[in-house]
Amino acid sequence: MTSITRLAAALSLVLASSAIAFAAERTATLEVENISCVTCAPIVKRTLARLPGVSRVAVVEGSGTATATVTFDAARTDVAALVQATANAGFPSRAVE
């Protein structure tokens, strides 16, 4: 195998791995309840950000609720785990479309 052939094979493997990783990224929106003070939204954000596979979290407060937009690796976590994490922190949530 020539060095060019090996380089091409290695590059193909890297590109295939990148495509698989990129394809697994998902975004979910959660409606979060019990947001009653200025510390609630940051707690929700920190709770979600600590989950394996979560890469981004944005939380926008509303009137007693918040909307959390979470980007995550679907191979490492799922929406059910996001909902469970907020519930465990005292902030029940549900996925919205």
N, CA, C and O atoms as a DFTB+ gen file, in Angstrom:
388 C
 N C O
     1  1       0.863      -1.163       0.000
     2  2       0.000       0.000       0.000
     3  2       0.912       1.228       0.000
     4  3       1.821       1.341       0.822
     5  1       0.658       2.127      -0.917
     6  2       1.486       3.332      -0.995
     7  2       1.080       4.312       0.084
     8  3       0.006       4.199       0.674
     9  1       1.948       5.271       0.335
    10  2       1.643       6.260       1.375
    11  2       0.430       7.099       0.995
    12  3      -0.318       7.528       1.874
    13  1       0.224       7.338      -0.274
    14  2      -0.944       8.109      -0.719
    15  2      -2.215       7.297      -0.482
    16  3      -3.231       7.855      -0.067
    17  1      -2.176       6.015      -0.733
    18  2      -3.331       5.150      -0.506
    19  2      -3.662       5.090       0.979
    20  3      -4.828       5.152       1.368
    21  1      -2.609       4.965       1.818
    22  2      -2.841       4.943       3.261
    23  2      -3.416       6.262       3.741
    24  3      -4.318       6.278       4.580
    25  1      -2.902       7.374       3.216
    26  2      -3.407       8.693       3.597
    27  2      -4.868       8.842       3.192
    28  3      -5.679       9.359       3.961
    29  1      -5.202       8.394       1.995
    30  2      -6.589       8.464       1.524
    31  2      -7.501       7.612       2.396
    32  3      -8.615       8.027       2.713
    33  1      -7.047       6.435       2.786
    34  2      -7.848       5.550       3.642
    35  2      -8.055       6.185       5.010
    36  3      -9.158       6.147       5.555
    37  1      -6.994       6.767       5.564
    38  2      -7.108       7.424       6.872
    39  2      -8.047       8.615       6.803
    40  3      -8.868       8.805       7.700
    41  1      -7.942       9.410       5.766
    42  2      -8.815      10.573       5.599
    43  2     -10.270      10.144       5.460
    44  3     -11.160      10.784       6.020
    45  1     -10.518       9.076       4.724
    46  2     -11.887       8.568       4.577
    47  2     -12.463       8.138       5.913
    48  3     -13.634       8.386       6.201
    49  1     -11.639       7.493       6.730
    50  2     -12.086       7.051       8.049
    51  2     -12.421       8.239       8.936
    52  3     -13.436       8.220       9.633
    53  1     -11.587       9.273       8.924
    54  2     -11.834      10.477       9.722
    55  2     -13.119      11.160       9.270
    56  3     -13.935      11.552      10.105
    57  1     -13.307      11.306       7.983
    58  2     -14.518      11.949       7.470
    59  2     -15.763      11.144       7.809
    60  3     -16.792      11.726       8.149
    61  1     -15.696       9.840       7.726
    62  2     -16.841       9.001       8.069
    63  2     -17.171       9.133       9.544
    64  3     -18.344       9.214       9.911
    65  1     -16.161       9.154      10.390
    66  2     -16.380       9.302      11.833
    67  2     -17.006      10.646      12.138
    68  3     -17.897      10.734      12.983
    69  1     -16.561      11.686      11.474
    70  2     -17.114      13.031      11.688
    71  2     -18.573      13.081      11.266
    72  3     -19.392      13.695      11.950
    73  1     -18.904      12.458      10.174
    74  2     -20.287      12.460       9.703
    75  2     -21.189      11.731      10.681
    76  3     -22.312      12.169      10.929
    77  1     -20.715      10.626      11.238
    78  2     -21.513       9.881      12.206
    79  2     -21.725      10.718      13.455
    80  3     -22.841      10.784      13.970
    81  1     -20.679      11.353      13.948
    82  2     -20.797      12.180      15.152
    83  2     -21.728      13.347      14.908
    84  3     -22.549      13.675      15.765
    85  1     -21.612      13.979      13.752
    86  2     -22.464      15.117      13.453
    87  2     -23.924      14.684      13.313
    88  3     -24.829      15.401      13.739
    89  1     -24.149      13.534      12.728
    90  2     -25.509      13.054      12.513
    91  2     -26.213      12.755      13.832
    92  3     -27.442      12.790      13.893
    93  1     -25.462      12.463      14.883
    94  2     -26.069      12.116      16.163
    95  2     -26.487      13.336      16.973
    96  3     -27.186      13.188      17.975
    97  1     -26.076      14.553      16.564
    98  2     -26.419      15.746      17.334
    99  2     -27.897      16.088      17.140
   100  3     -28.405      16.132      16.019
   101  1     -28.564      16.327      18.257
   102  2     -29.991      16.655      18.258
   103  2     -30.224      17.889      19.125
   104  3     -29.397      18.240      19.966
   105  1     -31.344      18.527      18.907
   106  2     -31.755      19.649      19.747
   107  2     -33.168      19.377      20.231
   108  3     -34.043      18.997      19.453
   109  1     -33.381      19.577      21.526
   110  2     -34.699      19.380      22.125
   111  2     -35.081      20.660      22.862
   112  3     -34.228      21.376      23.385
   113  1     -36.367      20.924      22.890
   114  2     -36.894      22.058      23.645
   115  2     -37.768      21.509      24.757
   116  3     -38.668      20.702      24.525
   117  1     -37.482      21.964      25.969
   118  2     -38.245      21.531      27.135
   119  2     -38.986      22.715      27.735
   120  3     -38.445      23.817      27.821
   121  1     -40.228      22.483      28.148
   122  2     -40.960      23.465      28.943
   123  2     -40.768      23.051      30.392
   124  3     -41.168      21.959      30.797
   125  1     -40.148      23.937      31.170
   126  2     -39.759      23.624      32.538
   127  2     -40.653      24.381      33.516
   128  3     -40.878      25.580      33.356
   129  1     -41.162      23.678      34.529
   130  2     -42.058      24.266      35.530
   131  2     -41.293      24.618      36.808
   132  3     -40.116      24.290      36.960
   133  1     -41.990      25.288      37.714
   134  2     -41.479      25.654      39.041
   135  2     -40.368      26.694      39.008
   136  3     -39.543      26.745      39.921
   137  1     -40.336      27.510      37.985
   138  2     -39.333      28.577      37.912
   139  2     -39.904      29.758      38.698
   140  3     -40.752      30.500      38.203
   141  1     -39.427      29.915      39.924
   142  2     -40.045      30.905      40.817
   143  2     -39.094      31.977      41.329
   144  3     -39.529      32.916      41.995
   145  1     -37.797      31.856      41.028
   146  2     -36.852      32.872      41.514
   147  2     -35.696      33.008      40.521
   148  3     -35.614      32.266      39.543
   149  1     -34.817      33.952      40.782
   150  2     -33.725      34.229      39.849
   151  2     -32.691      33.109      39.784
   152  3     -31.914      33.047      38.830
   153  1     -32.667      32.234      40.768
   154  2     -31.690      31.141      40.744
   155  2     -32.208      29.878      40.057
   156  3     -31.426      28.970      39.775
   157  1     -33.489      29.808      39.789
   158  2     -34.071      28.585      39.211
   159  2     -33.543      28.282      37.805
   160  3     -33.093      27.167      37.542
   161  1     -33.595      29.256      36.912
   162  2     -33.143      29.019      35.536
   163  2     -31.670      28.622      35.485
   164  3     -31.325      27.694      34.752
   165  1     -30.781      29.290      36.236
   166  2     -29.377      28.840      36.231
   167  2     -29.196      27.416      36.764
   168  3     -28.318      26.690      36.298
   169  1     -30.012      27.015      37.727
   170  2     -29.934      25.643      38.236
   171  2     -30.339      24.659      37.142
   172  3     -29.685      23.633      36.955
   173  1     -31.407      24.966      36.423
   174  2     -31.859      24.108      35.321
   175  2     -30.761      24.011      34.262
   176  3     -30.453      22.923      33.777
   177  1     -30.180      25.145      33.913
   178  2     -29.125      25.161      32.893
   179  2     -27.933      24.312      33.331
   180  3     -27.428      23.506      32.549
   181  1     -27.487      24.481      34.552
   182  2     -26.344      23.733      35.072
   183  2     -26.662      22.233      35.138
   184  3     -25.821      21.400      34.800
   185  1     -27.871      21.901      35.571
   186  2     -28.288      20.498      35.665
   187  2     -28.225      19.823      34.302
   188  3     -27.691      18.721      34.177
   189  1     -28.765      20.477      33.285
   190  2     -28.770      19.901      31.938
   191  2     -27.361      19.851      31.347
   192  3     -26.999      18.877      30.688
   193  1     -26.576      20.883      31.578
   194  2     -25.224      20.947      31.013
   195  2     -24.316      19.845      31.553
   196  3     -23.348      19.469      30.892
   197  1     -24.605      19.334      32.716
   198  2     -23.775      18.288      33.333
   199  2     -24.037      16.894      32.778
   200  3     -23.271      15.969      33.049
   201  1     -25.095      16.732      32.016
   202  2     -25.404      15.409      31.467
   203  2     -24.400      15.034      30.377
   204  3     -23.992      15.887      29.589
   205  1     -24.006      13.773      30.330
   206  2     -23.086      13.331      29.279
   207  2     -23.683      13.579      27.901
   208  3     -24.851      13.268      27.665
   209  1     -22.903      14.128      27.004
   210  2     -23.352      14.353      25.634
   211  2     -23.999      15.693      25.384
   212  3     -24.217      16.053      24.227
   213  1     -24.319      16.455      26.428
   214  2     -24.938      17.778      26.233
   215  2     -23.840      18.773      25.883
   216  3     -22.847      18.902      26.600
   217  1     -24.034      19.475      24.766
   218  2     -23.024      20.435      24.327
   219  2     -23.453      21.882      24.514
   220  3     -22.602      22.757      24.673
   221  1     -24.763      22.154      24.497
   222  2     -25.256      23.518      24.660
   223  2     -26.593      23.519      25.367
   224  3     -27.430      22.644      25.149
   225  1     -26.785      24.530      26.229
   226  2     -28.066      24.717      26.915
   227  2     -28.359      26.206      26.961
   228  3     -27.503      27.007      27.339
   229  1     -29.567      26.568      26.576
   230  2     -30.038      27.947      26.717
   231  2     -31.376      27.892      27.441
   232  3     -32.255      27.113      27.076
   233  1     -31.525      28.712      28.458
   234  2     -32.762      28.733      29.237
   235  2     -33.314      30.145      29.223
   236  3     -32.617      31.098      29.570
   237  1     -34.582      30.277      28.818
   238  2     -35.266      31.565      28.788
   239  2     -36.424      31.491      29.771
   240  3     -37.306      30.641      29.651
   241  1     -36.406      32.389      30.740
   242  2     -37.449      32.394      31.770
   243  2     -38.737      33.002      31.252
   244  3     -38.736      33.922      30.433
   245  1     -39.848      32.455      31.761
   246  2     -41.166      32.988      31.473
   247  2     -41.841      33.335      32.790
   248  3     -41.168      33.670      33.765
   249  1     -43.123      33.260      32.825
   250  2     -43.880      33.536      34.039
   251  2     -44.147      32.223      34.765
   252  3     -45.157      31.567      34.513
   253  1     -43.245      31.837      35.665
   254  2     -43.393      30.582      36.390
   255  2     -42.876      29.376      35.648
   256  3     -42.805      28.283      36.210
   257  1     -42.514      29.558      34.392
   258  2     -41.956      28.474      33.587
   259  2     -40.701      28.988      32.881
   260  3     -40.365      30.170      32.953
   261  1     -40.035      28.086      32.211
   262  2     -38.886      28.451      31.386
   263  2     -38.866      27.532      30.178
   264  3     -39.438      26.442      30.199
   265  1     -38.208      27.981      29.138
   266  2     -37.991      27.153      27.968
   267  2     -36.501      26.852      27.902
   268  3     -35.676      27.764      27.860
   269  1     -36.164      25.580      27.894
   270  2     -34.770      25.158      27.801
   271  2     -34.549      24.530      26.428
   272  3     -35.249      23.595      26.038
   273  1     -33.576      25.051      25.710
   274  2     -33.199      24.486      24.423
   275  2     -31.860      23.786      24.623
   276  3     -30.874      24.409      25.016
   277  1     -31.839      22.499      24.353
   278  2     -30.675      21.665      24.673
   279  2     -30.172      20.973      23.408
   280  3     -30.933      20.308      22.706
   281  1     -28.886      21.138      23.131
   282  2     -28.242      20.424      22.032
   283  2     -27.412      19.310      22.653
   284  3     -26.638      19.540      23.582
   285  1     -27.585      18.086      22.122
   286  2     -26.943      16.930      22.735
   287  2     -26.611      15.872      21.701
   288  3     -27.144      15.870      20.591
   289  1     -25.729      14.982      22.085
   290  2     -25.335      13.843      21.269
   291  2     -26.313      12.706      21.562
   292  3     -26.342      12.170      22.669
   293  1     -27.105      12.349      20.569
   294  2     -28.139      11.327      20.757
   295  2     -27.561       9.942      21.043
   296  3     -28.283       9.055      21.499
   297  1     -26.289       9.752      20.786
   298  2     -25.662       8.474      21.107
   299  2     -25.308       8.386      22.594
   300  3     -25.050       7.299      23.109
   301  1     -25.297       9.532      23.279
   302  2     -24.892       9.543      24.679
   303  2     -26.030       9.842      25.654
   304  3     -25.940       9.476      26.826
   305  1     -27.094      10.495      25.198
   306  2     -28.243      10.784      26.062
   307  2     -29.483      10.931      25.188
   308  3     -29.395      10.881      23.962
   309  1     -30.630      11.111      25.818
   310  2     -31.871      11.278      25.059
   311  2     -32.793      12.246      25.793
   312  3     -32.483      12.701      26.895
   313  1     -33.916      12.552      25.176
   314  2     -34.855      13.522      25.739
   315  2     -35.389      13.044      27.091
   316  3     -35.569      13.853      28.002
   317  1     -35.640      11.761      27.229
   318  2     -36.139      11.231      28.505
   319  2     -35.152      11.514      29.637
   320  3     -35.565      11.834      30.752
   321  1     -33.857      11.399      29.359
   322  2     -32.842      11.681      30.384
   323  2     -32.814      13.165      30.730
   324  3     -32.587      13.528      31.884
   325  1     -33.043      14.028      29.738
   326  2     -33.098      15.476      29.993
   327  2     -34.269      15.798      30.920
   328  3     -34.118      16.527      31.900
   329  1     -35.433      15.244      30.596
   330  2     -36.637      15.468      31.399
   331  2     -36.439      14.928      32.815
   332  3     -36.815      15.581      33.789
   333  1     -35.853      13.747      32.928
   334  2     -35.614      13.148      34.240
   335  2     -34.645      13.999      35.066
   336  3     -34.834      14.155      36.273
   337  1     -33.630      14.540      34.437
   338  2     -32.645      15.362      35.164
   339  2     -33.284      16.617      35.738
   340  3     -33.006      16.981      36.881
   341  1     -34.136      17.286      34.964
   342  2     -34.782      18.490      35.502
   343  2     -35.744      18.116      36.621
   344  3     -35.832      18.828      37.622
   345  1     -36.466      17.010      36.468
   346  2     -37.392      16.566      37.521
   347  2     -36.634      16.234      38.800
   348  3     -37.085      16.568      39.896
   349  1     -35.490      15.582      38.664
   350  2     -34.686      15.247      39.838
   351  2     -34.183      16.497      40.560
   352  3     -33.946      16.468      41.768
   353  1     -34.024      17.582      39.824
   354  2     -33.568      18.843      40.418
   355  2     -34.729      19.655      40.965
   356  3     -34.516      20.743      41.500
   357  1     -35.955      19.153      40.843
   358  2     -37.121      19.847      41.373
   359  2     -37.854      20.712      40.366
   360  3     -38.684      21.544      40.731
   361  1     -37.538      20.505      39.086
   362  2     -38.160      21.308      38.029
   363  2     -38.739      20.378      36.963
   364  3     -38.076      20.084      35.968
   365  1     -39.975      19.915      37.170
   366  2     -40.585      19.023      36.169
   367  2     -40.599      19.693      34.796
   368  3     -40.774      20.907      34.683
   369  1     -40.414      18.888      33.766
   370  2     -40.418      19.441      32.413
   371  2     -41.054      18.447      31.461
   372  3     -41.291      17.286      31.791
   373  1     -41.319      18.950      30.270
   374  2     -41.836      18.082      29.203
   375  2     -41.272      18.588      27.887
   376  3     -41.043      19.785      27.712
   377  1     -41.055      17.673      26.977
   378  2     -40.549      18.034      25.664
   379  2     -41.654      18.687      24.848
   380  3     -42.799      18.235      24.875
   381  1     -41.319      19.737      24.129
   382  2     -42.258      20.410      23.223
   383  2     -41.668      20.413      21.833
   384  3     -40.451      20.350      21.658
   385  1     -42.541      20.489      20.848
   386  2     -42.055      20.481      19.449
   387  2     -41.983      21.859      18.892
   388  3     -41.598      22.039      17.736
